[in-house]
Amino acid sequence: MSELPTVARVRAALATHADPTDAQNLQRFFKTGPGEYGEGDVFLGVRVPATRKVAKQFATLPLDGIGELLDSPVHEERLAALFILNARFAAASKPRTRDDDARARMVEFYLAAVGRGRVNNWDLVDASAEHIVGPWLLDRDRGLLFDLAQRDSLWERRVALLSTFAFIKAGDPSTTLELAATLLDDRRDLIQKALGWMLREVGKRVDLAALTGFLDTNAARMGRTALSYATEHLPADQRAAYRAMR
């Protein structure tokens, strides 16, 4: 009989992949210095594919164990926790055995972790929001995202934007466009990048006319970074015309 998944076993498995040189590089890359957005974050130096592999090994870790990992100061432990939570949410979302009570508990659990600052770097948000909040809201009222977008927290705002990636992939750009319009004046780099990225995906995956219609109305108000990301795949002359509107 295989051993039950535990937090201690997850930590031990991650530790086998740790690399001190990678840890130093990651701490620089994820801006962990004083005053930076990732200030104080601790890295083991585990690369993402290895973290995914460990999470897959322990995909049935209970929610209290996931919570313990999310409260860790170690970045890769929080990332592994989110990969495990994604797997549990996906399992509860299978059409023939869908368990909306379990899904609701996981969404509440995830949002609580976001609210207390445990999903607190761009990779953590990007690895989780579209896989948990997005699918939950596909067939529900999406007011939650507009509530998150009004908060001061960088990470709650990014969760709001990245959750809409699930809608884009389902062919619905409406919430992305509406939410983007409310966040145009947030000039923080990680919001600018997320906003522009989601707009670009609307044009690439769903409806180019929806993207260009949004840009016709809003390009003059957009930050340079968001506009650059949003227009990245447009023809050069069209891209230049939108950028000249600022």
C-alpha positions in Angstrom: 0.0 0.0 0.0 1.4 3.4 -1.0 2.0 6.0 1.8 -0.6 8.7 2.3 0.5 12.2 1.0 1.7 14.5 3.8 3.2 17.9 4.0 6.4 16.4 5.2 6.6 14.1 2.2 5.9 17.0 -0.2 8.7 19.1 1.4 11.1 16.2 1.3 10.4 15.6 -2.4 10.9 19.2 -3.3 14.1 19.3 -1.3 15.6 16.6 -3.5 15.3 19.0 -6.5 16.7 22.0 -4.8 19.7 23.9 -6.3 21.4 26.7 -4.4 22.5 28.5 -7.6 19.0 28.4 -9.0 17.7 29.6 -5.7 19.9 32.8 -5.9 18.9 33.4 -9.5 15.2 32.9 -8.7 15.4 35.3 -5.8 16.7 38.0 -8.2 14.3 37.2 -11.0 11.2 37.3 -8.7 12.3 40.6 -7.1 12.7 39.6 -3.5 14.8 42.5 -2.4 13.7 45.3 0.0 10.8 47.3 -1.4 10.3 44.9 -4.4 7.1 43.1 -5.0 8.4 39.7 -3.9 10.2 41.1 -0.8 11.4 38.4 1.6 10.3 35.4 -0.5 12.5 32.4 0.0 13.5 30.0 -2.8 14.8 26.4 -2.7 15.9 26.6 -6.4 13.4 24.0 -7.7 12.4 24.4 -11.3 8.8 24.5 -12.3 8.7 21.1 -14.2 10.1 19.4 -11.1 7.6 21.2 -8.9 4.8 20.0 -11.1 6.2 16.5 -10.9 6.2 16.6 -7.1 2.6 18.0 -7.1 1.4 15.2 -9.3 2.8 12.7 -6.9 0.8 14.2 -4.0 -2.3 15.2 -5.9 -4.6 13.9 -3.2 -3.1 15.9 -0.3 -6.0 17.2 1.9 -6.9 20.9 2.0 -5.4 21.4 5.4 -2.1 20.2 4.1 -2.4 22.4 1.0 -3.1 25.3 3.4 0.0 24.5 5.5 2.1 24.6 2.3 0.5 27.9 1.2 1.5 29.4 4.6 5.1 28.4 4.0 7.7 31.1 3.5 9.1 28.9 0.7 8.0 29.9 -2.8 8.1 26.4 -4.3 6.1 25.0 -1.5 3.3 27.5 -2.2 3.5 26.8 -5.9 3.3 23.0 -5.3 0.3 23.6 -3.1 -1.4 25.5 -5.9 -0.7 22.8 -8.5 -2.2 20.2 -6.1 -5.2 22.4 -5.6 -5.6 22.7 -9.3 -5.6 18.9 -9.6 -8.2 18.5 -6.9 -10.4 21.2 -8.5 -10.1 19.5 -11.9 -11.0 16.1 -10.3 -14.1 17.6 -8.7 -15.1 19.2 -12.0 -15.3 16.1 -14.2 -18.7 16.1 -15.9 -19.9 12.7 -14.8 -18.8 13.1 -11.1 -18.9 16.9 -10.7 -19.1 17.9 -7.1 -20.1 21.6 -6.8 -20.0 21.5 -3.0 -16.3 20.4 -3.1 -15.6 22.9 -5.9 -17.2 25.8 -3.8 -15.1 24.8 -0.8 -11.9 25.0 -2.9 -12.8 28.3 -4.5 -13.5 29.8 -1.0 -10.2 28.2 0.3 -8.2 29.7 -2.6 -9.7 33.2 -2.3 -9.0 33.1 1.4 -5.3 32.3 0.6 -5.2 35.1 -1.9 -6.8 37.5 0.6 -4.2 36.7 3.3 -1.3 37.2 0.9 -0.3 33.6 0.2 -0.7 33.7 -3.5 1.7 36.6 -3.7 3.8 36.5 -6.9 2.9 36.6 -10.5 3.7 33.0 -11.2 1.6 31.8 -8.3 -1.4 33.8 -9.6 -0.9 32.8 -13.2 -0.6 29.1 -12.3 -3.9 29.0 -10.4 -6.5 31.7 -11.1 -7.6 30.5 -14.5 -7.7 26.9 -13.3 -9.8 27.5 -10.1 -11.7 30.8 -10.1 -12.2 31.0 -13.9 -13.8 27.6 -14.4 -16.0 28.1 -11.3 -17.4 31.3 -12.7 -17.9 30.1 -16.3 -21.6 29.5 -15.7 -22.1 31.9 -12.8 -22.3 35.6 -12.0 -18.9 37.2 -12.4 -19.3 40.1 -10.0 -16.6 38.6 -7.7 -14.0 39.5 -10.3 -15.1 43.1 -10.3 -14.9 43.2 -6.5 -11.4 41.8 -6.6 -10.4 44.3 -9.3 -11.5 47.2 -7.0 -9.2 46.1 -4.2 -5.8 47.7 -3.6 -3.9 44.4 -3.6 -1.8 43.8 -6.7 -2.4 40.1 -6.4 -6.1 40.3 -6.0 -6.3 42.5 -9.1 -4.1 40.1 -11.1 -6.3 37.2 -10.0 -9.3 39.0 -11.4 -7.6 39.5 -14.8 -6.1 36.0 -15.0 -9.3 34.3 -14.1 -10.8 35.6 -17.3 -8.3 33.5 -19.3 -10.7 30.6 -18.7 -13.5 32.6 -20.3 -11.3 33.5 -23.3 -10.4 29.9 -23.8 -14.2 29.1 -23.8 -14.7 31.8 -26.5 -16.2 34.5 -24.3 -14.1 37.8 -24.2 -16.9 40.0 -22.6 -15.7 39.9 -19.0 -12.1 40.4 -20.0 -12.9 43.5 -22.0 -15.2 44.9 -19.3 -12.7 44.2 -16.5 -9.8 45.6 -18.5 -11.7 48.9 -18.9 -11.9 49.3 -15.1 -8.1 48.7 -14.7 -6.7 51.0 -17.4 -5.4 53.5 -14.9 -3.5 51.0 -12.7 0.1 51.6 -13.9 1.7 48.9 -11.8 3.9 46.8 -14.1 2.4 43.4 -13.2 -1.1 44.7 -13.8 -0.1 46.4 -17.1 1.4 43.1 -18.3 -1.6 41.0 -17.3 -4.0 43.5 -18.8 -2.2 43.7 -22.1 -1.7 39.9 -22.2 -5.4 39.1 -21.7 -6.4 41.6 -24.3 -3.9 40.1 -26.8 -5.4 36.7 -26.1 -8.9 38.0 -26.9 -7.6 39.0 -30.3 -5.6 35.8 -30.9 -8.1 33.3 -29.6 -11.6 34.7 -29.9 -12.2 37.9 -31.9 -9.8 40.3 -33.4 -12.5 42.8 -34.0 -13.3 42.8 -30.3 -9.7 43.6 -29.5 -9.4 46.4 -32.1 -12.8 47.8 -31.0 -11.5 48.0 -27.4 -8.3 49.6 -28.6 -10.1 52.2 -30.8 -11.9 53.4 -27.6 -9.2 53.0 -25.0 -5.7 53.0 -26.6 -5.2 56.7 -25.7 -5.7 56.0 -22.0 -3.6 52.8 -21.8 -0.2 52.6 -20.3 2.7 51.9 -22.7 3.3 48.4 -21.4 -0.3 47.2 -21.6 -0.7 48.7 -25.1 2.5 47.1 -26.2 1.4 43.6 -25.0 -2.1 44.1 -26.4 -0.9 45.0 -29.9 2.0 42.6 -30.1 0.5 40.4 -32.8 -1.2 43.1 -34.9 0.3 44.1 -38.3 3.2 46.6 -37.8 1.3 49.6 -39.3 -1.8 48.9 -37.1 0.4 48.5 -34.1 2.2 51.7 -34.7 -1.1 53.6 -35.2 -2.5 52.5 -31.8 0.8 53.3 -30.1 0.7 56.7 -31.6 -2.7 57.4 -30.0 -1.1 57.7 -26.6 
